[in-house]
Amino acid sequence: MDNAKLVATMRTLALEAGDEIMRIYNGPDFEVKTKSDESPVTEADEAADALISAGLRETFPDVALVTEEQAASHAETASTFLIVDPLDGTKEFVHRRGDFTVNIAYVVDGLPVLGIVYAPAKDRLFYTQADGSSVEETGPFSKAEIGETRPISVSNPNNSSLLVVASKSHRNQATDDYISKYAVEDMKSAGSSLKFCLVATGEADIYPRLGRTMEWDTAAGHAVLKGAGGDVIRFDDHTPLTYGKDTFANPFFIAYSPGVELKAR
């Protein structure tokens, strides 16, 4: 794989998908349908998916592609593949809360090594560079030319006053019970894969997720966090969170800065 070409392609496709998403987001009311798993889907999800998947298949025809909105791709069994959530945080999109992202990642032998997370309503763009290190690009964004970027890095946390981020739409009692094991200075909520990026930039120290997620929800944010010096582990046994699992369903997990003294479940 030509990593530089892949990063450039992912960035361009994410920006193009973001433009399409925002066109629909800022327009009149849009239809919200319900998928078989009871999750919502909109024309923005479908338009962004069509754009991204066509671009990836054209440029990298020999690389397996898994995308949330194409059920046939969920039968993919390759250990190295591209994985896409064209609109992560559809509930945030539907309620026009802004915390939604475009996620594209490249998984090699079960681990996400390159990824991009674009939050078009918040003008925040995070991605791994060809060498795997992570940056945040500042807008305004141009598909023709990369703007100013800054390296991002996880915090050096103070375990007596941690900064915690948790899900905005999927918070539950189990999560609150686990967070209560820590000395927390500040608690914030965020939607979609932005939570990984807040840990990657040091705006939060830890993000525990004790709820259902799929690999397309997490792979891009996981890659960005790894490139910023962070890690994502399973909640049950603290082993690495891996990709290419049956049905692409994740176990509960913890995304964190390595300086955090993790508590037992």
Disulfide bonds with the S-S distance in Angstrom:
none
